[in-house]
Amino acid sequence: MRILLIEDNIDLAGAIKMGLKTFGHTVDLVHSGNEALDALTSKIDSEFDVILLDLGLPGLDGIDVLKAARKHGVPTPVMILTARDAIEDRVLGLNAGADDYMTKPVDLKELEARVRALKRRSTTEAISTVITHGDIVLDPASHSVTKDGHVVSISRREFSLLQKLLENSGRVISREQLNQSLYGWGESIDSNALEVHVHNIRKRLGNKLIRTIRGVGYMIEKVSDSQ
């Protein structure tokens, strides 16, 4: 999952970013309201699954960022993370377009669970917490993959790639979309990194699982009801 974290406290932002990365998420970070709005309205960098938004930001306030993003048509679910705990602040944030609200300090495990819940609720096709595809089972909560009941060891990025493809089974996902979901801003990407990840998944879960759509990207076929 690709997350945009908007937080002006550098130490706190770094801790949240590292914590979420341990759960397998890709986290991009901005420290001001203006940077946040630029990121959310850019055609290149707007492919986020969830936004974590502080309210007390330099430049544009978090509420202003949220209102502007919604007015611009940004549908991405937003979790407000703030020290403001008054009922009035909660109501203001939710009325401005937020989907959830947590007050600092936050428990990282609860935050990650809420992030996953936001992603599930925003997906056009209802996705259960556990994704089953034939004899393959992917559990985002425990960050585990099994095949025929046996645990399969895969890397953090391979897990994220497999989850993205399984959540969109039956649809082709472009190389650009997959790279965006796997790598944050400033992270170096080898030209054949995606192919290597796909190769490793096929090696562990079967060569026929992921189809290459030449010149476009990759896909996993839907499992028919008869299977």
N, C-alpha and C positions, 0 to 999 in steps of 0.2 A: 504494500500500500504506500502511496506517495502522499506525504503530509506537508503542508505549509505551516510552519511555526512562526508566529508574529509576536515577538517578545523583546522588550528593550533592555531587560536585565541580562547582561551578557553571561554572567555565571549561571543564573537559573536556566537561561535558554540552552547553554551548553550541556547542562545536566539533563534536561528533558530530552534534548536531541540524542545524546548518547544512550539514554535509557530506552527510548523508543527504537533506536537502531538495534538494540539487543533483542528486541522482539521481532526483528526482521523487516522493519519499515524503513523506507527512504524518507529522510527529513530535510527539507530546505528551510532556511532560516533568514528572516529579515528583522530589522530592529526598529523600523519607523513606520508610521502610517502611510507616508508617501511611497516608500519602497513596497509596502504591502499591496497598495492599490495598483501600482505598476505591474507587480507580479500577477495579480488576479485578472487584470484586463489585457494582458499580453497574450496574443494568439499562440506564442511559442511556449510560454511557461504556465498556462492556465489549466493544465491537465492534473489537477490535484484531486485526491479522493476525500480528504478531510482537511479543514482549516482550524488551527488552534490560535485563538485571538486574544491578546491582552487588551485591556481597555485604556490604560494610562500610557499612551504612546507619544513620543515626540512627533511634531508635525500634526498630521491628522489624528484625532482621537479614534480609539477603536470603534466606537459607535458610528462615527462618520465614515470610517472605512467600510463597515458592514453595510450601512445604508447605500453608499455609493456602489459597492459591489453588487448588491441586489438590484439596484436601479439599472446597472449595466447588464443585468441578466445572468450573473454568475450564480449557478444553482448549487454549488458545492456545499455540503453540510458544514456548519460552523459550530465549534465548541468554544465558548468564552472561558478564558482562564484569567482570573483577576482576584485582587485582594479586596475588591468592593463586595461586601456581603449583605448590604441592605436589600430588603425586598424590592424597593423602588428600582434599584440598579438591575436586579434580575428581570423585573418586568420590562424595563427599558430595553435591555439587551434582547430578550425574546421577541418583543414587539418590533424591534429593528430588523429581525430576520435570523437570529441565532437559533440553533436547534437544540443546544444544551448549554449548561452553565456550571462551572466548577469554581470554587473559591480556593485561593492559595493559602497554605501550602497544599499541594495535591499528592495523593498516593499514586505512584507510577503504575502499579498494577491496575488500580481502578481506572486511571486515565486511559490506559491502553484498552481495557475492556470496553469503556464507553466509546472510544474511537472506533472499535470494531462494530459496536452496535449502531453507531451513526452510519457507517459504511453499509451495513446490511439494510437498514431502513431506506437508504437512498438509492439502492440498486433497483433498477426497473423490474428485473426478474427476482422474485424472492429467493434468497440464497440462505440455506440453513447454515448454522455455525460450522457443522461438519459437512464437507463436500465429498460425496461418494460418486465415483466414476468406474463402473465395473468392479474390478477387484482392488481398485486403488481408493484409499481413504485419506483425505487431507484435513487435518484439524488445526485451524488457525490459533485456537486457544492454547493448545499445548505445543504448537509449532512442530507437529509431527506428521509423517507420511508413512502409511503402511501399504503393502501389496500382498495379497493373499494372507493377511493377518500378521505379516512379518514387518518389523520396523525397517524403513529404508533411510539411510543416512545421506542427506543432501545439504548443500551449503545454504546460507541465508538468502543469497540472491537467487539460487535455483529454486528455493521454496517460494519466493515471491513471484518468480516467473511462472512456475507451475500453477500457483493460486490464480494469477491473472488469467491464464489460459483456460483453466477449469471453470472459473466464474463466467467466462464468455464462451463456453463450449458451443460449437456450431457457427462461430463468427471468426473471421480473420482479423488478427490484431497486427497492426503495422509494426515494423522494426522501430520506428520512431516512438510509438506509444510504449512499446515494451522497454526500450532504453530509458524513457522518462520515468517509468515505474520502478526501475532498478537503480538508477544513478541520480544523485542529487547534483546541484550546481557545484561546479568546481572539481568534481570527481573525474579523474581521467578514465577514458573508456578505450580499450584496445579495439581496433577495427573489427576483429573477429570474436570479441568477447561474448556476444549474444549466441553465436554459433557454438562456442565452447560450452556455454550453459545448456543449450538445447541438446548437444551431444551427450553431456553427462547425465541429463535426465533420461534420455532414451536408453542409455547404457544400463541404468538402474531400473527403469520401469517399462522398457520395451520399445523397440525401434518404431513401431507403428503408432505410438501414442500421439506424437506431435507431427503434424503435416507441415511441410515447407511449401508455402505459396510463393513461387519464384517472383522476384521483383516487388513483392508486397510485404510479406511477413510470415506469421505462423498461425496455426489453429489446432484445436483439439476437437474431433468430431463428437457430436452428441451421442450418448448411449441410448439405443432404442429401447422402448419399454419391454420388448420381447427378450432382451438380453439379460 
